[in-house]
């Protein structure tokens, strides 16, 4: 019997509306992300919630000094040991605990040595460069000491993460932030110490956290100070090649802070710093997702012959969708967030937020592509992209500032991360093609 036109059997209907999606991988990824996401969310919500207090007690010019100190701290940390935890992560699962303890002990000595070298370099160069630093020598000398504490703390967190102790990892991470904010509020609000009180909160929190993770590592047999030339060679062989990448990453992300105070004023830098902090929520989302995406992806690569590229592509698109939602939320509600979370003297931050949030969105997608390049030994390509992007960021800041004024700094931020995203996406598609168009077909 012929079917009448326009009428479908139940079987036909059920076939046509059957979704072509398998959510098991997303559920698995969600379970892996949950612990890190919760701790990251809590950890970053704390300073966000006290922003109304700090912006009330700190004028934009004072907030600018905090931003400058944080910028210099990030640079010196990148140069003095931010890449050292990678050494531990590389050997953690394939070496005996005694070897790991010796690697950590020698790594601590490397971090201290590099930090002292940075301290000496700042002391020597300050008389010639003080007009560019825009902070006095006392605070600049505290930068490498704080960087040393930060890098030791990061080393301890890396051990906890490799031990899969998510709860302990979260406790130390949130504890550091809680100490930071508590001391900052005490000094800024109660003792009216201004921006110096906020900076002391940052410094003291890292030293306390360093002592706590050091005690944990020592109590669990993870530190041995048996000095070894061979171990120093192993540590430097892994860490030193990563220093340029760490340094370039800081410059690309934060050099706008330097240009804002150099070309305009500390008042505008303070406003820009608040916008940067609010837009940074997009970066926090990508960081939380990447902590689970990268291990999951390498796990899939381990069974290369059986990998389902369509499935992997859809998971990737889901991550991009989450990032897009996060960025859109910050952009759409930036005005309301500023009204609730900051003082009116920071209202002009609204101008910067859409461009900074867009930049952080493309940076997040860039991070999601990184494991593809690392798996297929394209670290050299990553270094080239990073180096060229750093130079382009500096050049674009000069160029865009001339053409667009202070908004040029935010424009440069968005443009460079978009170009970096295109560069890694193109290379990843070359070495491991994914069916992007086919993955968008979600109905059979």
N, C-alpha and C positions, 0 to 999 in steps of 0.2 A: 504494500500500500504506500502510495506516495505521500510525503508530508506536504501539508499546505504551506505555501510561502509565508514567511514571517513567524512560524511557530517552531519552537525548539523543544526537543525532548528534555526531560529532567537531567539525563546523563550529559547532554550537550551543555546545559546550563552550568552544571557542576564543574564540567571540564573547563569551560570558558572563564569562570571566575576563580579558578584555583590559583592562589598566589604562588609565584615561582621564587619563594624565599625560604631559606632554612635559617632559623634564628639561633640554633644551638651554639654556633661559634660566638655570636654576640653575647649570649648568656654566659658562656665560659669567660669571655673577655671582661664582661661586667663583674663577674665574681673575682677575677684577678685584680681588677682596678679598684674594687670597692674599698679595700683597706687603705690603699694609698690615697684614693680620692677623698675619703672621709677625713683622714688626718691632714691632707693638704688643704682641704676646704676649711677645717677648723683653724689650722695654723695661719692661713691667710685672712680669715675673717676677723681675727683678733685685732691686727693693726688697722684693718679697714673700719672696724667699729669705733676705734678711738680717734679716727680722723677728725670728727667734729670738734673734739676737745683740742687736739693739736693745732688745727687751723684757727681756732679761736684765740689761742695763747701765742701762736707764732705768726708773725707777719710774713708775707711772701718772701721778703729779703732774708729772713731767718730760716724759713723753710728751704731756701736756696742753698744755704750753708750745709744743711743736712744732706741735700741731694749731692752736693759736691763731694762731701766726705764719703758718701756711699759709692759714688762713681770712682774715686781714687782707691777705695777699698777693693772694689771689684777688679780694677786693673792690676793692682799689686797682688791680689789673691791669684789671679790668672797667671802671673809671672812667677810666683813663688811656691806653687804646689797644688793648684786646683786640679791638675791632671794626675796627681800622684795616686788618688784612690783607684784610678783605672788599672794601675799595676796590681793592686790587691785583687780587684775583680777578675783580672785575667788569669791569675794563678790560684784563686781561692778553691776551686773545685777539683783541681788536678794536682795539688801539692799537699804534703803532710802539714799538720798544724804547726810543727816545730819550724818548718820553712816559712810558713805564713807569718809566724811570730818574728822571725828574723827579718823578713821583708818589711813588716810594719815598723819594727824598731829602727831599721836603717832608713825607712821612709820618713820617720819623725825627725831624724837627724838632718836629712836632706831639706825638709821643710824649714827647720830652724836656721840652717845655713843660708838658704835662699832669702829668708826673711831678714836676717842680719845684713846680707849684701844689699838688699833693697833699702834698709835703714841707712846704711852708709852712703848709698847713691843719692838718696833724698837730701841728706845733710850736705853733701858736696855740691849738688846742683842747685840747691834752693837760692843762694845769693844771686844766681844768674837768671832764674826762671820764676822768681816769686811773684812778679806781676801777672804771670799766666796762671799760677796755682790758685791765687785769690783766697787762700787760707794761710794762717800764720804757721810758723815752723813747728810749734808745739803739737798742733793737731795733725800735721803731716807726718811727724815722727811716730805718732800713735797708729798711723795707717798700717805699716808693715807688721807691727806687733799684733794688731787686731787681725790682720790677714793670716798670720801664723796660727792664732787661736781658731779662726774660721776653718782653715784647711785641716787642722787636727780634728776638729769637730766633724767635718765632712768625711774624713777618713774613718772615724768611728761609726758614722751613719752607714757608710758603704759596707762595713763588716756586718752590721745588723741586718741590712737589706739582703746580703748574700746568705746570711743565716736564716732568712725568711722569718725573722722576728718582727712582723709588721707592727704589733702592739708596742713593743719596746722602741722601735724606730719612731713611731708616732709620738710616744711619750717624750722622747728626747727632743724631737722636732718642735712639738707644741710647747714643751717646757722652756726651750730657748726663747721662743717668741713671747711667752708669758713673762719671763724675767725681763726681757727687753722692754716690753710695754709698761710693766709695773714700775721699773726704775725710771723710765722716761716720764711717766705721769707724775711720779713722786717729785722728781727734780723740776719738771716744767710747771706743774700746776701748784704744788705745795710750796716749793722753795724758789719758784720763779727764776729758774736758771736759763730760760730761753733755749735757743738752739743747742747750746752746749750741753744742757741736761738731756736733750734727745740723743745727742751723739754719745754721751756717757752711757745711756741705756743700751745702745748698740754694742759698745766696747765691752762693758761689764758682762752682758749676756753671753757673748762669745767666749770670754775667759771662763766663766762659770761652766758653760756647756763643754768646753774643752777639758776642764778638770773632771767632769762627770764621765765623759766617754773614755778619758784616759784611765780612770779608775776601773771602769767596766772592762776595758781591754786587758789591763794588767791582772785583774781578778780572774779573768777567764783564760789566762795563759796566752794572750795574743801579742805580747811585747817581749822581745829579746834584743838587748842592745849589744849583741855580739857583732862588732863592727867587721864588715866583710867587703873587700874590694870588689869581689864578684857580685855581691848583692847591690852595691852602689851602681855597678855597671848595668845590671838588669833594670834597676829602678830608673836610672837616667835614660837608658835605651828606649823605654816605653814612654816615660813622662815628658822628656825634652821635645820630641817631635810633636807632641800635642800642645805644647805651650803656645806656639803661634796661633793655633786654632782657637784656644781659650782666649787669648789676648784679642784676636780679631773679632770674636763673638761679642766681647764686651764693648769694643770700639763701635761695632756696627749698631749694637742695641742702644748704647748710652752716650755716644759722642755728641748727640744733640744737646745734652746737659752742658757740656763744655762750650759749645758754640753759642748757646743762649746767654751764658754769663759773659762770654768774650765779646759778642757782637751787640748785645742789648743791655739788659740790666739784671740785677739779682731779683728784682721784683717779678720780672717776666719769667725768670728761671723758676721761682717759687710756684708760680701759676702752672707752668709747664710740668713741673715735678708732680703736682697734684693730679694733673691730667694723665700723666704717665702711670702713676700708681693706680688710678681707677681703670685705665685701659689694660693694665697688667693682669687683670682678672682673666682675660682671654688667654694669656700665656700660661697662667696657672692651670687652666682647663686642659691645655695641650700637654703640659708637663705631667699631670695626673694620668691622662690617657696614654701617654708615651711610656710611662713606667710599666705598663702591662702590654701595650701593643708590641713593643720591641721584643721582649721575651717570647711572646706568642708567635710572632713572625719568624723568629729564628727556630722555634720549635717546628713550624711548618716547613721551613727550608731543610730541616734534618731529614725529611721524607720527601725529597724533591720529586721523585718519580710519581708519587701519588698525590701531589699537591693539586688542589682544585682552584684554578686561577679565577674562575667566575665567582666562586664563593669568597675568595680572598678580596677580590675587587669590590664586592658588595659590602664587605666589612669595612674596607677602606673608605668607601663612599659614606657609610654610616658615621664613621669618625669625623669626616669632613662636615657632614650635616650637623653633628653636635657642635663642632667648632663654629660653624656658620650661625647657629642659633645663639651661641654664647656671645659672639661678636655683635650680632644684630641687637641683642638685648641691651648690651652696654651702650651701643650707639643710639638706639631709640629712646632709652630712658636716662641718658647721660644728664640731661637738664634736671630732671627730678632727683636723681642721685646726688647731684651737686648741691641742690637746695637743701636736701635732708642731711647730707654727710659733711658739708663744708661750710665755712663762713662766706658771706657775700663777696668778700674781697678776692675770692678765688673763682668767681663766676666765669671769668674769661677762659677758664680751663675747658669750657664746653667747645671752644673753637678747635682745640687740638684732638679731643677724644676720638672722633670718627676716623681720623687718619691714623692715629696710633693703634686703635683697635683693629683697623684693617691690616696694618703692618703685622701685628701680633697674630692675626688669623693666618696670613701667608707664612709667617715663621712657623706656626704650628704644623701646617701641612708639609712644609719643608722638613721638619723634624720627623714626621711620619714616613717620609721617603728615605731617610738616612739609612735605615737597616738594609734596604735593597742594595745600596752602593757599598756598604761595609761588607756584606755577605760576598759580593763579587769583587772584593779587593780594589775598590775605587777610591781609597782614601786620598790618593794623590789628586784626583779630580775634586774631591771635597775641599782639599786645602787650596787649590787654585781658585775655586768659586769663592771661598771665604776671603782669600787675600785680595782678589779683584773687587769683591763687594766692599771690603774695608776701604780700599782706595776710592772706589766710586762713591761711597757714602760721604767721605771727606770732601771730595770734589763737588758732589751735588749740594752739600750744605753751603759751600761758598757760592755756588751758582744760584741756587734757589733763594738764598737769603737776599742776594742782590735783586732778584726778580719779584719775590713775594714777601719780603720782610721776615718777621719771626715765624709766620706760617710755613715758610720754606723748609724749616727744620722738620716739621711734621710731615710735609709732602715727601721729603727725601726719605724719611723713615719708611713710609708706605711703599714707595717706588722700589727701593732697594730690596725689601723682603719679597715683593712680587717678582722681581727679576731672579732672586735666589731660588724661589719656588719653581719658576719656569726652568731654570738651569738643572736642578736635580730631578724634576719630573721628566724632562726630556731624556736625561741619561738613564734614569731608572727604566723608562719605557723601552729604551734601546737594549738594555742588558737583560730585562725580565719583562717582556710585554704582557700587559694586562688588558682584558677585553672590556674597556670602559663603556663603549656604546651598548654592547650586549648585556652588561650588568645593569643597565638602566631599565631593561625590559623585565618588569616584575610580575607580569601576568602571562600565563601560558595560553 
